[in-house]
Amino acid sequence: MNILTYKNKRLLKFNVLEQISFVEHAFSTRDFGNLGLHVGDIKENVIENRKLFADSLDIDYKKLVSAKQVHGNNVVRVNMEDIGKGSTDYEESIENCDALITDVPNLPLFAFYADCVPIFIVDPDKKAVGLVHSGWKGTLNNIVGNVIDAFIKEFASHPSDLIAVIGPHICMECYEVSNDIIEKFRDDGYLKVTDSVNQLDLGKIINNQLSDKGLKRIEQENCCTSCDLDMFYSHRKEFGKTGRMAGIIMIKGD
């Protein structure tokens, strides 16, 4: 992972994706301010923050495509007619969806996070990309598995060709969950249960789910959104009242 700056604001890029010539991508930090239109901030301020983040990649913020994330496992293929959906108006976002995929150049996918797990997926052979939001519900329902199935169906991808990056998210030590949530997960080494606390490792579960679908190239970033409030927003650490970081991924045009 590389930390870059734009106008004295930090953004993150991932080594394996930087090596793919047709991919533009980034993950914002707290420096860019809140990028979510759904958390109660003044709309005009959020749009200005989005513009600044998009400018850092030389992307027109009015082209950003985002979804109304619902902690589900639905995947939507995005085409040119979707360009700009949700970029300046939350109500125009793609409905009922936590993963976007596309093979259309110059169509930037945009998603929001504050502890949940961002997953960037690229097919270097078919020139297709995806961006996933996975909290515990999406992870339980294997949203990344659905995304890989969608790549196979929509783009004739081979899982062994796909590259995935698991971005910054809440770590197991910070992610305490209730007994009823713990009971929903089968323990393959990603649970820590004691008399006083239950902890869940979302990143490890997702990494295993991607491996189970046949992916060979998975890069996982281990920086924690809850541990580092200087860098990130954390819904858990900030008691539900906080902003959102965002991920962008786009196929560069000719």
ChimeraX commands (.cxc) that place a marker at each C-alpha (Angstrom):
marker #1 position 0.00,0.00,0.00 radius 0.5
marker #1 position 1.25,3.46,-0.88 radius 0.5
marker #1 position 0.24,6.69,0.84 radius 0.5
marker #1 position 0.13,9.59,-1.62 radius 0.5
marker #1 position -0.84,13.22,-1.10 radius 0.5
marker #1 position -2.96,15.61,-3.10 radius 0.5
marker #1 position -3.19,19.20,-1.86 radius 0.5
marker #1 position -1.80,18.00,1.48 radius 0.5
marker #1 position -4.47,15.30,1.80 radius 0.5
marker #1 position -3.57,11.63,2.05 radius 0.5
marker #1 position -4.98,8.94,-0.22 radius 0.5
marker #1 position -4.11,5.27,-0.54 radius 0.5
marker #1 position -3.22,3.18,-3.56 radius 0.5
marker #1 position -2.51,-0.54,-3.63 radius 0.5
marker #1 position 0.66,-2.01,-5.06 radius 0.5
marker #1 position -0.84,-4.82,-7.09 radius 0.5
marker #1 position -3.39,-2.51,-8.75 radius 0.5
marker #1 position -0.81,0.15,-9.55 radius 0.5
marker #1 position 0.91,-2.43,-11.73 radius 0.5
marker #1 position -2.16,-2.78,-13.99 radius 0.5
marker #1 position -1.87,-0.12,-16.67 radius 0.5
marker #1 position -5.58,0.23,-17.47 radius 0.5
marker #1 position -6.75,0.62,-13.85 radius 0.5
marker #1 position -7.15,3.86,-11.89 radius 0.5
marker #1 position -8.04,3.49,-8.24 radius 0.5
marker #1 position -7.71,4.98,-4.77 radius 0.5
marker #1 position -9.05,4.82,-1.23 radius 0.5
marker #1 position -9.62,8.10,0.58 radius 0.5
marker #1 position -8.57,8.99,4.10 radius 0.5
marker #1 position -10.18,11.21,6.69 radius 0.5
marker #1 position -8.23,14.13,5.20 radius 0.5
marker #1 position -10.71,14.44,2.33 radius 0.5
marker #1 position -13.64,14.81,4.72 radius 0.5
marker #1 position -16.91,12.92,4.67 radius 0.5
marker #1 position -17.76,11.51,1.23 radius 0.5
marker #1 position -21.15,9.99,2.10 radius 0.5
marker #1 position -24.36,11.84,1.28 radius 0.5
marker #1 position -26.36,9.61,3.64 radius 0.5
marker #1 position -24.94,10.53,7.06 radius 0.5
marker #1 position -26.48,13.96,7.66 radius 0.5
marker #1 position -23.76,16.36,6.55 radius 0.5
marker #1 position -24.49,19.41,4.41 radius 0.5
marker #1 position -24.91,18.12,0.87 radius 0.5
marker #1 position -22.89,20.87,-0.80 radius 0.5
marker #1 position -19.92,20.20,1.50 radius 0.5
marker #1 position -19.97,16.48,0.73 radius 0.5
marker #1 position -20.10,17.15,-3.00 radius 0.5
marker #1 position -17.12,19.49,-2.69 radius 0.5
marker #1 position -15.22,16.76,-0.83 radius 0.5
marker #1 position -16.09,14.28,-3.57 radius 0.5
marker #1 position -14.90,16.69,-6.22 radius 0.5
marker #1 position -11.56,17.10,-4.48 radius 0.5
marker #1 position -11.05,13.34,-4.13 radius 0.5
marker #1 position -12.02,12.71,-7.76 radius 0.5
marker #1 position -9.73,15.56,-8.86 radius 0.5
marker #1 position -6.82,13.75,-7.21 radius 0.5
marker #1 position -7.25,11.05,-9.88 radius 0.5
marker #1 position -8.16,13.45,-12.68 radius 0.5
marker #1 position -11.71,12.04,-12.69 radius 0.5
marker #1 position -14.87,14.11,-13.23 radius 0.5
marker #1 position -16.82,13.74,-9.98 radius 0.5
marker #1 position -20.11,14.05,-11.89 radius 0.5
marker #1 position -19.35,10.68,-13.52 radius 0.5
marker #1 position -19.06,8.77,-10.23 radius 0.5
marker #1 position -21.46,5.83,-9.91 radius 0.5
marker #1 position -22.52,4.73,-6.44 radius 0.5
marker #1 position -25.14,2.57,-4.76 radius 0.5
marker #1 position -27.52,2.79,-1.82 radius 0.5
marker #1 position -25.56,0.30,0.25 radius 0.5
marker #1 position -27.85,-1.93,2.33 radius 0.5
marker #1 position -25.48,-4.54,3.84 radius 0.5
marker #1 position -26.79,-7.10,1.38 radius 0.5
marker #1 position -25.14,-9.31,-1.23 radius 0.5
marker #1 position -26.57,-7.96,-4.48 radius 0.5
marker #1 position -24.26,-7.21,-7.40 radius 0.5
marker #1 position -25.08,-4.80,-10.24 radius 0.5
marker #1 position -23.32,-4.53,-13.59 radius 0.5
marker #1 position -22.90,-0.86,-14.43 radius 0.5
marker #1 position -23.10,0.45,-18.00 radius 0.5
marker #1 position -22.73,3.86,-19.61 radius 0.5
marker #1 position -26.39,4.73,-19.01 radius 0.5
marker #1 position -25.61,4.59,-15.28 radius 0.5
marker #1 position -22.89,7.22,-15.41 radius 0.5
marker #1 position -23.24,9.80,-12.64 radius 0.5
marker #1 position -25.87,7.92,-10.64 radius 0.5
marker #1 position -25.53,9.00,-7.02 radius 0.5
marker #1 position -22.69,11.41,-7.75 radius 0.5
marker #1 position -24.50,14.49,-6.44 radius 0.5
marker #1 position -27.84,13.11,-5.22 radius 0.5
marker #1 position -28.17,10.11,-2.90 radius 0.5
marker #1 position -31.70,9.35,-4.11 radius 0.5
marker #1 position -30.36,8.78,-7.63 radius 0.5
marker #1 position -27.95,6.07,-6.45 radius 0.5
marker #1 position -28.35,2.51,-7.69 radius 0.5
marker #1 position -30.86,0.79,-5.42 radius 0.5
marker #1 position -30.34,-2.18,-3.09 radius 0.5
marker #1 position -26.77,-3.00,-3.95 radius 0.5
marker #1 position -23.39,-3.42,-2.24 radius 0.5
marker #1 position -21.21,-4.33,-5.22 radius 0.5
marker #1 position -20.73,-2.72,-8.62 radius 0.5
marker #1 position -18.93,-4.25,-11.60 radius 0.5
marker #1 position -18.19,-2.94,-15.09 radius 0.5
marker #1 position -16.12,-3.39,-18.22 radius 0.5
marker #1 position -16.87,0.11,-19.51 radius 0.5
marker #1 position -13.93,2.55,-19.69 radius 0.5
marker #1 position -14.15,5.96,-18.00 radius 0.5
marker #1 position -16.97,4.82,-15.70 radius 0.5
marker #1 position -15.72,5.28,-12.11 radius 0.5
marker #1 position -17.24,3.02,-9.46 radius 0.5
marker #1 position -17.58,4.67,-6.05 radius 0.5
marker #1 position -18.42,3.13,-2.64 radius 0.5
marker #1 position -18.35,4.15,1.02 radius 0.5
marker #1 position -16.80,2.75,4.19 radius 0.5
marker #1 position -16.25,3.39,7.90 radius 0.5
marker #1 position -15.12,-0.02,9.30 radius 0.5
marker #1 position -16.79,-2.27,6.72 radius 0.5
marker #1 position -14.50,-4.00,4.26 radius 0.5
marker #1 position -13.67,-2.55,0.83 radius 0.5
marker #1 position -12.77,-5.09,-1.84 radius 0.5
marker #1 position -11.34,-4.02,-5.20 radius 0.5
marker #1 position -11.47,-6.70,-7.93 radius 0.5
marker #1 position -9.83,-6.63,-11.36 radius 0.5
marker #1 position -9.76,-9.02,-14.30 radius 0.5
marker #1 position -6.60,-8.02,-16.20 radius 0.5
marker #1 position -7.48,-10.33,-19.10 radius 0.5
marker #1 position -11.09,-9.24,-19.71 radius 0.5
marker #1 position -10.45,-5.65,-18.59 radius 0.5
marker #1 position -13.23,-5.58,-16.02 radius 0.5
marker #1 position -13.34,-4.15,-12.49 radius 0.5
marker #1 position -15.49,-4.33,-9.38 radius 0.5
marker #1 position -15.89,-2.55,-6.06 radius 0.5
marker #1 position -17.49,-4.24,-3.04 radius 0.5
marker #1 position -18.78,-3.12,0.37 radius 0.5
marker #1 position -18.93,-5.95,2.91 radius 0.5
marker #1 position -19.97,-5.65,6.54 radius 0.5
marker #1 position -20.78,-8.65,8.71 radius 0.5
marker #1 position -24.09,-9.27,6.95 radius 0.5
marker #1 position -22.59,-9.11,3.47 radius 0.5
marker #1 position -19.71,-11.28,4.64 radius 0.5
marker #1 position -22.07,-13.84,6.19 radius 0.5
marker #1 position -23.98,-13.97,2.90 radius 0.5
marker #1 position -20.74,-14.19,0.88 radius 0.5
marker #1 position -21.14,-11.10,-1.25 radius 0.5
marker #1 position -17.63,-11.57,-2.67 radius 0.5
marker #1 position -18.63,-15.03,-3.86 radius 0.5
marker #1 position -21.57,-13.46,-5.68 radius 0.5
marker #1 position -19.24,-10.90,-7.23 radius 0.5
marker #1 position -16.92,-13.60,-8.56 radius 0.5
marker #1 position -19.93,-15.46,-9.98 radius 0.5
marker #1 position -21.01,-12.20,-11.65 radius 0.5
marker #1 position -17.56,-11.75,-13.22 radius 0.5
marker #1 position -17.81,-15.29,-14.61 radius 0.5
marker #1 position -21.34,-14.75,-15.96 radius 0.5
marker #1 position -20.99,-11.20,-17.27 radius 0.5
marker #1 position -17.38,-11.12,-18.49 radius 0.5
marker #1 position -16.49,-14.83,-18.94 radius 0.5
marker #1 position -13.77,-14.34,-16.33 radius 0.5
marker #1 position -11.63,-17.16,-14.98 radius 0.5
marker #1 position -11.28,-16.85,-11.19 radius 0.5
marker #1 position -7.58,-17.71,-11.32 radius 0.5
marker #1 position -7.04,-14.59,-13.46 radius 0.5
marker #1 position -8.73,-12.23,-11.01 radius 0.5
marker #1 position -6.88,-9.93,-8.64 radius 0.5
marker #1 position -8.47,-8.79,-5.37 radius 0.5
marker #1 position -7.43,-6.20,-2.81 radius 0.5
marker #1 position -8.97,-6.20,0.66 radius 0.5
marker #1 position -8.62,-2.62,1.84 radius 0.5
marker #1 position -8.54,-0.93,5.27 radius 0.5
marker #1 position -11.24,-2.13,7.67 radius 0.5
marker #1 position -11.85,-2.77,11.34 radius 0.5
marker #1 position -9.51,-5.41,12.79 radius 0.5
marker #1 position -10.58,-8.39,14.86 radius 0.5
marker #1 position -9.25,-6.88,18.10 radius 0.5
marker #1 position -11.49,-3.83,17.64 radius 0.5
marker #1 position -14.53,-5.66,16.28 radius 0.5
marker #1 position -16.52,-6.95,19.23 radius 0.5
marker #1 position -19.83,-8.58,18.32 radius 0.5
marker #1 position -22.77,-10.12,20.12 radius 0.5
marker #1 position -23.36,-13.81,20.75 radius 0.5
marker #1 position -26.10,-14.02,18.14 radius 0.5
marker #1 position -23.71,-12.74,15.44 radius 0.5
marker #1 position -20.90,-15.08,16.50 radius 0.5
marker #1 position -23.28,-18.04,16.31 radius 0.5
marker #1 position -23.95,-17.30,12.64 radius 0.5
marker #1 position -20.30,-17.84,11.66 radius 0.5
marker #1 position -18.48,-21.16,11.42 radius 0.5
marker #1 position -15.09,-20.91,13.12 radius 0.5
marker #1 position -12.14,-21.45,10.78 radius 0.5
marker #1 position -9.78,-19.39,12.90 radius 0.5
marker #1 position -11.47,-16.04,12.42 radius 0.5
marker #1 position -13.34,-15.91,15.72 radius 0.5
marker #1 position -12.03,-15.11,19.18 radius 0.5
marker #1 position -14.50,-15.98,21.91 radius 0.5
marker #1 position -13.83,-15.54,25.62 radius 0.5
marker #1 position -16.01,-15.21,28.70 radius 0.5
marker #1 position -16.04,-11.43,28.33 radius 0.5
marker #1 position -15.79,-10.66,24.61 radius 0.5
marker #1 position -16.51,-12.00,21.12 radius 0.5
marker #1 position -14.34,-10.76,18.25 radius 0.5
marker #1 position -14.69,-11.37,14.51 radius 0.5
marker #1 position -12.07,-11.16,11.74 radius 0.5
marker #1 position -14.00,-10.00,8.66 radius 0.5
marker #1 position -10.88,-9.60,6.51 radius 0.5
marker #1 position -9.77,-13.18,7.07 radius 0.5
marker #1 position -13.24,-14.53,6.29 radius 0.5
marker #1 position -13.38,-12.58,3.03 radius 0.5
marker #1 position -9.86,-13.67,2.10 radius 0.5
marker #1 position -10.93,-17.30,2.60 radius 0.5
marker #1 position -14.11,-16.76,0.58 radius 0.5
marker #1 position -12.11,-15.37,-2.33 radius 0.5
marker #1 position -9.67,-18.27,-2.14 radius 0.5
marker #1 position -12.57,-20.73,-2.10 radius 0.5
marker #1 position -13.80,-19.20,-5.37 radius 0.5
marker #1 position -10.44,-19.89,-6.99 radius 0.5
marker #1 position -8.61,-16.56,-6.68 radius 0.5
marker #1 position -4.85,-16.90,-6.48 radius 0.5
marker #1 position -3.85,-13.24,-6.15 radius 0.5
marker #1 position -5.28,-11.59,-3.06 radius 0.5
marker #1 position -3.63,-8.60,-1.38 radius 0.5
marker #1 position -4.90,-7.81,2.11 radius 0.5
marker #1 position -4.12,-4.53,3.86 radius 0.5
marker #1 position -3.97,-4.93,7.62 radius 0.5
marker #1 position -4.37,-1.29,8.67 radius 0.5
marker #1 position -7.38,-0.89,10.97 radius 0.5
marker #1 position -9.94,1.89,10.59 radius 0.5
marker #1 position -10.75,1.79,14.29 radius 0.5
marker #1 position -7.14,1.81,15.50 radius 0.5
marker #1 position -6.12,4.82,13.39 radius 0.5
marker #1 position -8.59,7.69,13.75 radius 0.5
marker #1 position -6.00,10.12,12.44 radius 0.5
marker #1 position -6.22,8.37,9.07 radius 0.5
marker #1 position -9.73,6.88,8.95 radius 0.5
marker #1 position -13.35,7.24,10.01 radius 0.5
marker #1 position -14.67,4.47,12.28 radius 0.5
marker #1 position -18.37,3.88,12.82 radius 0.5
marker #1 position -17.60,1.64,15.79 radius 0.5
marker #1 position -14.94,3.76,17.50 radius 0.5
marker #1 position -16.91,6.99,17.01 radius 0.5
marker #1 position -20.18,5.52,18.28 radius 0.5
marker #1 position -22.04,5.65,14.99 radius 0.5
marker #1 position -21.61,9.37,14.34 radius 0.5
marker #1 position -18.89,9.80,11.76 radius 0.5
marker #1 position -18.11,10.36,8.10 radius 0.5
marker #1 position -17.33,7.93,5.31 radius 0.5
marker #1 position -14.21,7.20,3.32 radius 0.5
marker #1 position -14.64,6.11,-0.28 radius 0.5
marker #1 position -13.06,3.82,-2.79 radius 0.5
marker #1 position -12.83,4.51,-6.50 radius 0.5
marker #1 position -11.93,2.12,-9.29 radius 0.5
marker #1 position -12.11,2.86,-13.01 radius 0.5
marker #1 position -10.96,1.45,-16.32 radius 0.5
marker #1 position -8.91,4.10,-18.06 radius 0.5
marker #1 position -10.07,5.13,-21.52 radius 0.5
marker #1 position -7.91,5.09,-24.61 radius 0.5
marker link #1:1,2 radius 0.2
marker link #1:2,3 radius 0.2
marker link #1:3,4 radius 0.2
marker link #1:4,5 radius 0.2
marker link #1:5,6 radius 0.2
marker link #1:6,7 radius 0.2
marker link #1:7,8 radius 0.2
marker link #1:8,9 radius 0.2
marker link #1:9,10 radius 0.2
marker link #1:10,11 radius 0.2
marker link #1:11,12 radius 0.2
marker link #1:12,13 radius 0.2
marker link #1:13,14 radius 0.2
marker link #1:14,15 radius 0.2
marker link #1:15,16 radius 0.2
marker link #1:16,17 radius 0.2
marker link #1:17,18 radius 0.2
marker link #1:18,19 radius 0.2
marker link #1:19,20 radius 0.2
marker link #1:20,21 radius 0.2
marker link #1:21,22 radius 0.2
marker link #1:22,23 radius 0.2
marker link #1:23,24 radius 0.2
marker link #1:24,25 radius 0.2
marker link #1:25,26 radius 0.2
marker link #1:26,27 radius 0.2
marker link #1:27,28 radius 0.2
marker link #1:28,29 radius 0.2
marker link #1:29,30 radius 0.2
marker link #1:30,31 radius 0.2
marker link #1:31,32 radius 0.2
marker link #1:32,33 radius 0.2
marker link #1:33,34 radius 0.2
marker link #1:34,35 radius 0.2
marker link #1:35,36 radius 0.2
marker link #1:36,37 radius 0.2
marker link #1:37,38 radius 0.2
marker link #1:38,39 radius 0.2
marker link #1:39,40 radius 0.2
marker link #1:40,41 radius 0.2
marker link #1:41,42 radius 0.2
marker link #1:42,43 radius 0.2
marker link #1:43,44 radius 0.2
marker link #1:44,45 radius 0.2
marker link #1:45,46 radius 0.2
marker link #1:46,47 radius 0.2
marker link #1:47,48 radius 0.2
marker link #1:48,49 radius 0.2
marker link #1:49,50 radius 0.2
marker link #1:50,51 radius 0.2
marker link #1:51,52 radius 0.2
marker link #1:52,53 radius 0.2
marker link #1:53,54 radius 0.2
marker link #1:54,55 radius 0.2
marker link #1:55,56 radius 0.2
marker link #1:56,57 radius 0.2
marker link #1:57,58 radius 0.2
marker link #1:58,59 radius 0.2
marker link #1:59,60 radius 0.2
marker link #1:60,61 radius 0.2
marker link #1:61,62 radius 0.2
marker link #1:62,63 radius 0.2
marker link #1:63,64 radius 0.2
marker link #1:64,65 radius 0.2
marker link #1:65,66 radius 0.2
marker link #1:66,67 radius 0.2
marker link #1:67,68 radius 0.2
marker link #1:68,69 radius 0.2
marker link #1:69,70 radius 0.2
marker link #1:70,71 radius 0.2
marker link #1:71,72 radius 0.2
marker link #1:72,73 radius 0.2
marker link #1:73,74 radius 0.2
marker link #1:74,75 radius 0.2
marker link #1:75,76 radius 0.2
marker link #1:76,77 radius 0.2
marker link #1:77,78 radius 0.2
marker link #1:78,79 radius 0.2
marker link #1:79,80 radius 0.2
marker link #1:80,81 radius 0.2
marker link #1:81,82 radius 0.2
marker link #1:82,83 radius 0.2
marker link #1:83,84 radius 0.2
marker link #1:84,85 radius 0.2
marker link #1:85,86 radius 0.2
marker link #1:86,87 radius 0.2
marker link #1:87,88 radius 0.2
marker link #1:88,89 radius 0.2
marker link #1:89,90 radius 0.2
marker link #1:90,91 radius 0.2
marker link #1:91,92 radius 0.2
marker link #1:92,93 radius 0.2
marker link #1:93,94 radius 0.2
marker link #1:94,95 radius 0.2
marker link #1:95,96 radius 0.2
marker link #1:96,97 radius 0.2
marker link #1:97,98 radius 0.2
marker link #1:98,99 radius 0.2
marker link #1:99,100 radius 0.2
marker link #1:100,101 radius 0.2
marker link #1:101,102 radius 0.2
marker link #1:102,103 radius 0.2
marker link #1:103,104 radius 0.2
marker link #1:104,105 radius 0.2
marker link #1:105,106 radius 0.2
marker link #1:106,107 radius 0.2
marker link #1:107,108 radius 0.2
marker link #1:108,109 radius 0.2
marker link #1:109,110 radius 0.2
marker link #1:110,111 radius 0.2
marker link #1:111,112 radius 0.2
marker link #1:112,113 radius 0.2
marker link #1:113,114 radius 0.2
marker link #1:114,115 radius 0.2
marker link #1:115,116 radius 0.2
marker link #1:116,117 radius 0.2
marker link #1:117,118 radius 0.2
marker link #1:118,119 radius 0.2
marker link #1:119,120 radius 0.2
marker link #1:120,121 radius 0.2
marker link #1:121,122 radius 0.2
marker link #1:122,123 radius 0.2
marker link #1:123,124 radius 0.2
marker link #1:124,125 radius 0.2
marker link #1:125,126 radius 0.2
marker link #1:126,127 radius 0.2
marker link #1:127,128 radius 0.2
marker link #1:128,129 radius 0.2
marker link #1:129,130 radius 0.2
marker link #1:130,131 radius 0.2
marker link #1:131,132 radius 0.2
marker link #1:132,133 radius 0.2
marker link #1:133,134 radius 0.2
marker link #1:134,135 radius 0.2
marker link #1:135,136 radius 0.2
marker link #1:136,137 radius 0.2
marker link #1:137,138 radius 0.2
marker link #1:138,139 radius 0.2
marker link #1:139,140 radius 0.2
marker link #1:140,141 radius 0.2
marker link #1:141,142 radius 0.2
marker link #1:142,143 radius 0.2
marker link #1:143,144 radius 0.2
marker link #1:144,145 radius 0.2
marker link #1:145,146 radius 0.2
marker link #1:146,147 radius 0.2
marker link #1:147,148 radius 0.2
marker link #1:148,149 radius 0.2
marker link #1:149,150 radius 0.2
marker link #1:150,151 radius 0.2
marker link #1:151,152 radius 0.2
marker link #1:152,153 radius 0.2
marker link #1:153,154 radius 0.2
marker link #1:154,155 radius 0.2
marker link #1:155,156 radius 0.2
marker link #1:156,157 radius 0.2
marker link #1:157,158 radius 0.2
marker link #1:158,159 radius 0.2
marker link #1:159,160 radius 0.2
marker link #1:160,161 radius 0.2
marker link #1:161,162 radius 0.2
marker link #1:162,163 radius 0.2
marker link #1:163,164 radius 0.2
marker link #1:164,165 radius 0.2
marker link #1:165,166 radius 0.2
marker link #1:166,167 radius 0.2
marker link #1:167,168 radius 0.2
marker link #1:168,169 radius 0.2
marker link #1:169,170 radius 0.2
marker link #1:170,171 radius 0.2
marker link #1:171,172 radius 0.2
marker link #1:172,173 radius 0.2
marker link #1:173,174 radius 0.2
marker link #1:174,175 radius 0.2
marker link #1:175,176 radius 0.2
marker link #1:176,177 radius 0.2
marker link #1:177,178 radius 0.2
marker link #1:178,179 radius 0.2
marker link #1:179,180 radius 0.2
marker link #1:180,181 radius 0.2
marker link #1:181,182 radius 0.2
marker link #1:182,183 radius 0.2
marker link #1:183,184 radius 0.2
marker link #1:184,185 radius 0.2
marker link #1:185,186 radius 0.2
marker link #1:186,187 radius 0.2
marker link #1:187,188 radius 0.2
marker link #1:188,189 radius 0.2
marker link #1:189,190 radius 0.2
marker link #1:190,191 radius 0.2
marker link #1:191,192 radius 0.2
marker link #1:192,193 radius 0.2
marker link #1:193,194 radius 0.2
marker link #1:194,195 radius 0.2
marker link #1:195,196 radius 0.2
marker link #1:196,197 radius 0.2
marker link #1:197,198 radius 0.2
marker link #1:198,199 radius 0.2
marker link #1:199,200 radius 0.2
marker link #1:200,201 radius 0.2
marker link #1:201,202 radius 0.2
marker link #1:202,203 radius 0.2
marker link #1:203,204 radius 0.2
marker link #1:204,205 radius 0.2
marker link #1:205,206 radius 0.2
marker link #1:206,207 radius 0.2
marker link #1:207,208 radius 0.2
marker link #1:208,209 radius 0.2
marker link #1:209,210 radius 0.2
marker link #1:210,211 radius 0.2
marker link #1:211,212 radius 0.2
marker link #1:212,213 radius 0.2
marker link #1:213,214 radius 0.2
marker link #1:214,215 radius 0.2
marker link #1:215,216 radius 0.2
marker link #1:216,217 radius 0.2
marker link #1:217,218 radius 0.2
marker link #1:218,219 radius 0.2
marker link #1:219,220 radius 0.2
marker link #1:220,221 radius 0.2
marker link #1:221,222 radius 0.2
marker link #1:222,223 radius 0.2
marker link #1:223,224 radius 0.2
marker link #1:224,225 radius 0.2
marker link #1:225,226 radius 0.2
marker link #1:226,227 radius 0.2
marker link #1:227,228 radius 0.2
marker link #1:228,229 radius 0.2
marker link #1:229,230 radius 0.2
marker link #1:230,231 radius 0.2
marker link #1:231,232 radius 0.2
marker link #1:232,233 radius 0.2
marker link #1:233,234 radius 0.2
marker link #1:234,235 radius 0.2
marker link #1:235,236 radius 0.2
marker link #1:236,237 radius 0.2
marker link #1:237,238 radius 0.2
marker link #1:238,239 radius 0.2
marker link #1:239,240 radius 0.2
marker link #1:240,241 radius 0.2
marker link #1:241,242 radius 0.2
marker link #1:242,243 radius 0.2
marker link #1:243,244 radius 0.2
marker link #1:244,245 radius 0.2
marker link #1:245,246 radius 0.2
marker link #1:246,247 radius 0.2
marker link #1:247,248 radius 0.2
marker link #1:248,249 radius 0.2
marker link #1:249,250 radius 0.2
marker link #1:250,251 radius 0.2
marker link #1:251,252 radius 0.2
marker link #1:252,253 radius 0.2
marker link #1:253,254 radius 0.2
view
